[in-house]
Amino acid sequence: MKYENEHVIFWFEGDYLFATYKDEVLTEAIARSVVSFRREITKGKAYPCLVFANTVFKISKDARDFFSSDEGVAGLTAGALVIDS
């Protein structure tokens, strides 16, 4: 089952959470929306998460800071970001 909003698609495979972004530019507002949505669908359970960011061209400094904050990583046991270089 996939969970989708305007910025991200999440899905589970076993005990792992996966995500792919829809936006080419990630702002702090988008980062906050993504984290809020993730916390909503995980219902308080912590998961390792693999994020595919192949379509993302820019992540703002504010978004990066938020994603790495205590609030941004809450509910994650591990995280990895896949990008094109």
N, C-alpha and C positions, 0 to 999 in steps of 0.2 A: 504494500500500500504506500502511495506517495502522498505527502503533505506539501501543499503549495500555497504561496502567497505571491504578491506582486514582485518580490525580490529574490526568492529562493525556492528551491524544491528540495525537500528532505525525504529520505526513505531509510528503512532499516533492513539490514541483512544480518540475521542472527542477532548477536549482541553488539553490533556496530551500527553507528549512525553515519549516513552519507549525505552530502549536500552538493548542489550545484547552483551557482549564482546566475541570475538572469541579467543583471546590470553590467555595463562596461566600466562604470565608475562607482566606487563604493564610498559613500559619505558617512559621517558619524550617524546621521539620522537613519540611513539604511542599515548600518551596523546594529544600532539599537533595535530596529524593527526585526532584523534577522535573529538576534539573540532572544528577544521577547518571544518570537514565534517558536524558536527551538525549545525554550523552557516550557512553553505551553504544551507542545506535543510530547515532550519527554516526561511530563508529569512528575518532576522531582527526582527522577532516576538519572544517575550519571552514566554517560557512555563515552567511549572513544569515538572521535569523529574525523572522517576524511572528507575534505572539501575540495571539489573541483572548481577551480577559478580560471579555467582556460579562456573564458571570454572576457575576463576582467583586464582592463588596461591600466587602471589607476585605483589605488586605495589611498584615500586622504590620510594625512598624519593623524587627524582626530579620530578617524575610523580605526586605524592601526592601534592607537593608544587605547581606545575603548575595547577592541577585541582582546587586547592583552591585559586588561584590568581584571580585578577580582570579579566584578560583575559580568564581564565578558566571557570569562572562562568558567563561571559557576555552572556546575552540572556536566563538566567534561572531565574525563579521566586522562585523556590524551587528545591531541589534535595535530593534523597535518594538512597542508595546503598544496594542491597540485596545480602548477601553472605551466604555461608555455613560455619558453625563453627565446 
